[in-house]
Structures are given as structure tokens and as C-alpha cells.
Amino acid sequence: MSYSRVHGDGLRLYIDSMNWMFSRGLPRSTEWTDRNTGAWAWNAAAKDNKYSLIDANPMKAASYNSSLNPTGHMMHEMDFQVIADNPIRHLAIMGHNAVSAQACFRLAHNTSIISAVGAGSTVGTVATQPVSVLNGTVSPASGATLGEDINTVETVWTVSNGLLFTVGELLWVKEDANNEVVKVVSIATNDLTVTRAQQGTIAGEFQTGVIVKRYNVVEPATDGDTIISFSEVSNKRFWAIEVIPSDGAYHGSKDLEVGSYQIGNYHDFAIAPDLNVNHGFIQEGVNTRQTPAGRQITFAHHLSNNDSTDEYSPFRYNDDYFRRMVGKEQWAMTWKGDDDVNVYPSDISAMTSGSLLEDLILKTGINFLPFILCTNNSSTDEGDYMWAILDQASFETLQKSWQWVGWSLKFIQKF
Amino acid sequence: MITLPTKYEAAASPQQIVADWLLELSYDDTTPGTFYMSAAERTVTNFYDGIVLSWGQIDENLDLANSKATVSDIKITVANKWNNASGLLSDELFGGSKKFINQNVVIRSWLLGCTVTADCLIRFNGRLMSIEHDFETVTFTVEHRQPWDRVKAVSDQVEQTLAGNGNALPAGFVGKMKPTLYGDNTHDLGKPTTAMTARNDSDLMPMVFLGFTTAGDQKWLISDHELEDDPDTFDLWGFDEKLDRFVEVEIGGGGITIVQNSSTGCIISFDPGDVSFKDILYGVGTVSNENNVAPGDWQTDTEAGDTDEDTYAASSIATGDAVGTKAEIDVDFDQNYAPNRTIAGVQYLAKFRLTKGSGLTAGQTHLFFGLNDMSASGYSDGVDHCILYAIVGGGTIETMKLAETMTHNRDVTGSNTESEARVYEIFKKGSYRTDEFIPLYFGGKGLEHCTWTGGTALDANLMHRVFRDLLFKWTGWDATGLDYVEVNGTDWSGSAIDTDRDWLVRWWEDSKTELEDILDQIQFEGCFTWFFDETSSGVEARISYVKDSYSAGDIDATLDGDYLNSVKVKHTPISQVVSKRIANYSRQTLSDGYADQNTLTNTNRGDFNFGADENVVENSLDFLFQSADVDSFLAYYDNIVGEPKLIVTAILEDPSNWNLQRGDIVQFSNMEFDPYGESWTGKYFMITQLQIGSDKFKMTAREVG
């Protein structure tokens, strides 16, 4: 339990690079594309489309018709149109019901279009896997093991339960020093036909009983919001999010819903904000009027981030929806001073990542785009994350001495 | 709903939206071109200079109570700065080499992500009507432009070259406009219709006399367009001032010569010596129920001679009545017929019906008209017929005794042998000739098929088709094809408009008239609203009307209360409620009055405390002429304004809803409060007003189901 403590130097902002690019003119219609479309479909509501996934509105979820094609991988691709200086190191999946719908997620990048399932380079490596920041397991065990000994050339692998897999999946087996990723080409009961040595790995030998994992995917632990981080990749133009059945098939009746996907960089503050840190709750949904007789009449237009049971602001999911905190949450922080290199690039005409100016101010348009505020980057409590927007129309710094500037930020919950 | 350009739709999805308008001004000099302006410099193909200081607001209205759609004008203020910094903008706009005044203006909605103008959504088409400026600013007044603006219809004057002798039009016909006629204006010459009963006035269309040809024939212009069918069926009438009523025109001998019948008009000629006139004689005969053989009898026998062809005398012969049972009815006509015409012959006519019992065969029961046995003449059992019985010789009307008898009898007995005879009316026609000039009127059918693209196989006889035809005829506006006009969001051909609005038109006009007034009247009577699509989205115009009922498939959008702002609920203002509506129809040619009247009183008017004379509206209809259609007209507006209905206003904050337009059907969900305590569920609302700004979209919707 964190008790909403701002954790020393653990303050982190997860910024959306896709919407940043869209806000600067990159067209969504051509650069955000559904892939592998023959194998899956959307549900019919107007909100059920690719745009709902990137509309910075996680409370409006898009619904896949995952029960219709229970083994099809649903896939979307982002073409950033840039091949350098675009650091990506997190994926957030907000407002999902992936556990109920039995889905997990893979993020991949490439220098060219990623149109096929399992294509592109999955984020992380066998040596350095992505980190599950919140609510998920990276490279989860499939539940199946090898049912036979495998040599370095065999392409038909017998596993203990072939029903747990789908065509196109990347599987990871590890035994001693042997680390290999294979791609499922076809499935005949418990016999998987695979392509060996994928994702830069080398074909190895494995014995019966070795655990088969899903390579570098994240499988959420509960319905809600999930974040993973990974080593920075800054020079890849094409990125793909692939939805994979977590159990060999999606749930037969519960369709997958996703509020928003977010991929982008994150910004760690070099130092903690100064005390005093202001943290509060603003109740904008309540109006009290007074009659001429002095009686007060109070109208509650809303009490919490959403009063319905099935919609919620990211990171504030609660099975007991009536226990969702009321009002809008707000933080006000001041940094009296920090090295100016953490705030400014050396040349403001050539913005560089790592500076607060590029990571936050540039990419959010100050108060235009929301982002994820994390008050403790090692916390796995949802309450230490907040879907937020800057509650200020300007960003000002104060140079207090040579190479030393101070600034203030106000964050307010977005819904 | 508007079909949005692909990139616009993509850009409209997010909640964080960058929106602006783009203003396109056209100019016309030796090299016509366009200028573009916006609130900031835009990376759109074509240069957009950020000089707009103030966008106005576009108000789009749909007045359901009057079936009229309007779009407001707009004022836009820009900095008085020329984008190439060479001087003041005002220097170029009016006094410079380029003429912007009265040129086309287009306003496009631009969202970030639109890279060419085709990606943007056209919100407004207008003309630059006014340019005002001071040193710092220029203000444009842009008028929303409709094809019918300042256009007069029926404005083709009869050319002198059409004169019979090729030289001069006859006195009294110089300067006349060529009449135009739509719908079926025929009047059954075999019997008098109710509308023609008195015949001292009618809805017949005046023809234009072009004079005599060198051969001595009379030459007449009927219409400014081609007429339907064989001109031999033209239904010509004259107005005989001596009789003070309309009389049928019969042209024997060489008949009618078609001088022309084409898209430029219909002209006929005939030898005046071949013309005779026929006058239906009523004089309310004396009806006698006589010579009956009991129990045969005529009931309500006077109906057979009361000049009302819808009421009838009836005779029933029942099972068991004896052979020879008989009922006889005489109608003796008034002999005081107009003395100023010499009658060359008289025709007797009767409208009747004979219904035989199942036990009877032909020839076992009879209805005689004089000596003519109707039951043996092949007239269908149980069906109304109107027949010419006999022609008697000439002489003046004063000297003739006019009487006719109908007899219902039987010559067989037994079970199931009942029969019924009806005599609606017995009347007669007198025929005469005259050398006097009788002005002619046309009672035939108007334009047969629509002339607009995609409509040439459609009869030009329904309100919405005539609307489109008049629009095409007088403005040249034409859609790419039939289905480029949508009806309630559906392609024209797939819509229900031909069945929902199968109301026949009878309309003519022979004087110069504002086209907009005519089109407004058609929309009002036809209970539909026409408006043009501003968007270039593939639909070029739209028709909207309130349907009798709605179902889930009619919903264009369900608006989520989470994304609505400033929601207010009100009801139809009491001043706008029409608790009783009177419709006058069948416009009369000579008096300009209306022959018929239908009324609808709202069944719940007492619940709203309306007095007998309160909130009563009287309308005069120029296009509808059938009583049942007028009743449908009354019912349509009663559904809309007969009682107070819910009206909802709200600001739509979600730009993905900005594709809504007037006439769309919406429902509400997830609302903060219920309207007057009622449920939102199951209620259907039609959008009747949009107030659109560069970054704002406010809606008014009215309960329709």
C-alpha cells in the first residue's frame, strides 16, 4: 500500500507517442491500420472501430467480435513515418477485459510493414524481457509442456496440450543455455508445426517436459489496465499490437473490449518534487443553490469518475464500483530547482528526448493530450497511476542560478 | 447522417480535437480563381492564411410545423492584411482587379489530419453579398445560397411569333405567360363530378388564344411543356358567359391538330366550325316514385335527382317477393334552361348500380333505363356505372319536355333471389353551337414524366417528383441521378416516399411567381422538407419528413449523455400548438377561392384547455385535390403540432457526432435526468436545428415518436 505517497525520485509519466504524432498532423486514417483482417472482425456499434482504440478516451471501449473467430489474432499497426528519434518503451492497454475474454498482447516493431501475425521484432529479447509494470505477466507459461524430446531440426513438436495454442503464435522454450523462440505454423491436435529459431534465437535441443511459454507477450492478471515497459527502441517506423488468445481460444461468449492502447516513451524525473506536494479532490459535479429562504438545495450531476458500473477512469477500476473515489483527483507539484539539462534540450530548435520539454510539454501540447501519471514507478498498486492531463495552459520555468531551473506542474484526473 | 470524408472521419474520432474552418472566396477576372483563409496557417494544399478573427455561426433549421428548411447567413471578420504583405486586403476585394462580390463562398470544416481540401467537410455554400472594412478589419456577409433564390417561375412569355397569323397575338392575350400544368386535371366528361356540379367555377386551366391561322383555324397554346398522352383525349372546356358556367368542348370534323407538343410547349389548332359545346343540365328534376308493384319501392328516391352523384335512391327486391315486383322512378327536369342557346341535341345519362343475389342469373332481374335493360347490357354486377342512354333531337330547350325513368323489376322467384338497384343520378346534356368567342380551358393531364436525370420513367404526378421537376425546370438544378437525393437517409428509389406520399397533384399556374413560394407550398402540402447537401459527400440533396412510426432501424445515432453539454428539455410552445386545422382545397380558376374544405380537430385539445376558437389554423392548398390526401395532410401536421411534444437542446461535445444533420433520428442514453420524469427509452427525436461553429455543435431535436 502506497497511501498515495509520491515516491522520492519514482515519479514517472507515460506519454502517448501515437496521439502526439496525430496531434501534429499525422493522419490516423492511413497510419493506424487494422491488420490480419481476414481472421477477425469488429462488433457492430459505431464505437467499435480502430479509431476508438487510439482516441485518448479509454472509457469508450471498442469491442472486438472475438467470440466469432476464437483463434484469430487481432492486429493493428502504427506507421510513425519516422525512423529515428522516436523512443518507444512502454505499452499501456487501458480499459480492457482481457482476462474475461481470454486474451494477451504482443507488441512488435519493424522497419517495414508488419502485416502477418508473429511478424516483426517482439519488444524485449529472451535475455531482457519486457517488465510488467502493472497488472500482467510477461511471457506467461502456456500450460503445456513438450511432449517429446526435440532436436535442432525437428519442426513438428508434440506438446502436452495443443489446444492451448493458435497459429501464428511465438513460443519460447528454455532449457539450460538453450533459448529458442519458434513460430506456430499449423496445429494438428497436440502436434505443432513450427518455424524454428525466430526472433534472433538459435535452434536448440529440448527435453520432454520443458515448459512452453508465450514469448514476451503480456497476459493481464485481471480485467482493467495493464502496462509493460521495455528497452528503448527509437528507430523503428512500424509498430504492431497483436492480440492473441491466452488459452488457445478467446472466450466463447465474452468479447474482448479495449478502451485505449498507448505506446510511447516515459519520462522519469531526476529528482522528487519539493515538499509541499498538493494532492486533492475536486468535486465539480455538485452544485448547491440557495433559495431566498436560505435553504440549500444540492444537485449531484456526478459523484465519481463515472457513476455507471461498467465504465471507469483508467487505474480506478473497482469491483465495488460504488467505492470509486468521488470527484477529480489533482496533484500540484513544484520543483524548486534541477539541472537544466533535465528540463531543456541543449538547443530548443532541436528537441531531444530525456528533457522534460520534449517528453512532456511537446508531446502533450501542454494541456491537450492526456497521459499516465505514476507517482511511484515501482508500485503495482493501481492507485499510484492516474489517467491525467496537465491542469495548466502554460509551462514556465524559473532559472535560479547557473544551469539550475525550477518549475511547477499541476495534474488533474482525466475522464 | 453525413458521410464524412475518410480522413475527416478519422480525425473526428478523438476526444482531443484540433478544429478550424477554411474560408474559400472566389473571384472572377480574366483568370478566375480562389483565395483561402483560416484562423491559422494550415498545412493544407492551397495556402491558408491565418487572418480570420471571428467566425460566425451557421444556423441550420428544419421547421417541421411548416415543412421548411433554412440556413442562416454568416458574418466573418478577418484581419485587413494581404497574405503577400503587399497591402491591405480590402484593396483587393472590391476595388482591385479581382471581383469577389457576389461570388461563391465555401466554408469547410477542417480537422487536424486533413491534408487536402477534399479531406475537409463542406459546411456551407454561399455567396459573398457584402464586404465592409475599416483599417484593421474586413467583414464579409455571406448569404446561404439556394438555386431558387431570386428566381421567378412560369416566366416564359408567349412569343409573338406563336401568333396564329405569325404577326400579332390577339387582344387580351398579349403579354400572357405560358401556363404550366402538373397532374391529372381531367374531369370525366361522361358525368358531372362533385367539383363540377355548379360549374360556374372550376379548377380548369386557362388556355392562351394565339389567334386564327391563315386557314381560319383557331390556334391555342395549352402549356409551356409537353403534355401527356394522345391529345385526342384532351379535355377542353369553355366558359360561356351567357350561361355563366363552364361547358364541355367537343371538336368534330377534322378534330384537333397538334401544332406542337414538345418540351417547349403544347399548341393545338382546330376549325371553329367543328366545335360544339355541351352543357350538363340539372335543374333539379322532380322525382316521382310511381307505378310500383308492391312490395317494390324506391327508398330515398329524391337522391336520384338532387345533383349529387354520390347519394342514391335504392330499390331492394327480397327473397320471396313475387314475380313482377317492380319499382319505378321518374325524374322530370326543370324546363327553365338558359334561353340564349339553341340546343342541337340532348343526351340522357344515368349513374347506377345493380347488385344481383347469388340465386339470380343474368336476365332474371332488371334495371331499365327507359327501354334499355341495364342488366342485359353487360354492366358488371355490383359496380357503379355511368352511361349515356339516348340522344333526342334538336329544338330549343324551352320546347322540350325532359323526363326519364328507371325501373327495377324481376321475373323469377325463389330463394336467394334478392337484388338491389341504386340510382345515383339521372341527368342530361344539351349540345349547342355558337359563333361567339368562347375562352377555352384545359382539363387534361399535365407533364407525363419527370424531366430530371433519373426521373424520366416516373410519372410527374406526385408532390416530391413535381418539386424536383420544377427545381430542374426553372433553376437547372439536377442531381447526378435518382438516388443522389436521399429520403430520410435512404436512397430515393429504396425509400418509402412513393407510398408514404402517394398524394396526387393537380396544379397549374399561368402567372409569374417566385419559385421559392411555389416550392415552399409544395413542401408544406406534401409534408416533406427538401434541403441541399452542403458536403459533397455523394448525396446532393435530401428529403426529410416525419414518419408515422419509428423503430430501432431508423435511429441514426444514440447520443450518450456523457458527451452532451447544456442539456435542456422543453415542450412545444403553446402558441405553436395547432389544436384544429382547416384545409381548403380545390382552387377555383375564376374566383381564386377553394371549393372544398376538410377539418381535423385534435382529439386531446380539451386536455390542454383550448377554447373552441383558440389555436385554430386555416390553410389553403393549391396542389392537393383529393379529400383522402387532404386528410393525410391534416393528420401529418396534427401528429407534429397537434399537441405539445418534447424538445431537447444540447451541445454535442463528441466530434464523432458532428456528422449528424437535420432530419436525422436520434435517441438518448445514459442521461443525467429524465424529461419531465418520463423515460428516454423508446422515444425518437428528429434533429430540427443545428448551430454550428468552428469548434461547436449544438443541436435541437424534437420528439417524433
HADDOCK unambig.tbl for C-alpha pairs under 7 A between the chains (distance, minus, plus):
assign (segid A and resid 23 and name CA) (segid B and resid 112 and name CA) 6.87 0.50 0.50
assign (segid A and resid 25 and name CA) (segid B and resid 112 and name CA) 5.65 0.50 0.50
assign (segid A and resid 25 and name CA) (segid B and resid 113 and name CA) 4.88 0.50 0.50
assign (segid A and resid 26 and name CA) (segid B and resid 113 and name CA) 6.00 0.50 0.50
assign (segid A and resid 27 and name CA) (segid B and resid 7 and name CA) 6.91 0.50 0.50
assign (segid A and resid 27 and name CA) (segid B and resid 113 and name CA) 4.58 0.50 0.50
assign (segid A and resid 28 and name CA) (segid B and resid 10 and name CA) 5.78 0.50 0.50
assign (segid A and resid 28 and name CA) (segid B and resid 11 and name CA) 6.68 0.50 0.50
assign (segid A and resid 29 and name CA) (segid B and resid 6 and name CA) 6.92 0.50 0.50
assign (segid A and resid 29 and name CA) (segid B and resid 7 and name CA) 5.58 0.50 0.50
assign (segid A and resid 29 and name CA) (segid B and resid 10 and name CA) 5.27 0.50 0.50
assign (segid A and resid 51 and name CA) (segid B and resid 10 and name CA) 6.71 0.50 0.50
assign (segid A and resid 51 and name CA) (segid B and resid 13 and name CA) 6.12 0.50 0.50
assign (segid A and resid 52 and name CA) (segid B and resid 13 and name CA) 6.89 0.50 0.50
assign (segid A and resid 55 and name CA) (segid B and resid 13 and name CA) 6.25 0.50 0.50
assign (segid A and resid 55 and name CA) (segid B and resid 14 and name CA) 4.06 0.50 0.50
assign (segid A and resid 55 and name CA) (segid B and resid 15 and name CA) 6.08 0.50 0.50
assign (segid A and resid 56 and name CA) (segid B and resid 14 and name CA) 6.49 0.50 0.50
assign (segid A and resid 56 and name CA) (segid B and resid 15 and name CA) 6.56 0.50 0.50
assign (segid A and resid 57 and name CA) (segid B and resid 15 and name CA) 6.52 0.50 0.50
assign (segid A and resid 301 and name CA) (segid B and resid 672 and name CA) 6.77 0.50 0.50
assign (segid A and resid 368 and name CA) (segid B and resid 16 and name CA) 6.46 0.50 0.50
assign (segid A and resid 369 and name CA) (segid B and resid 16 and name CA) 6.54 0.50 0.50
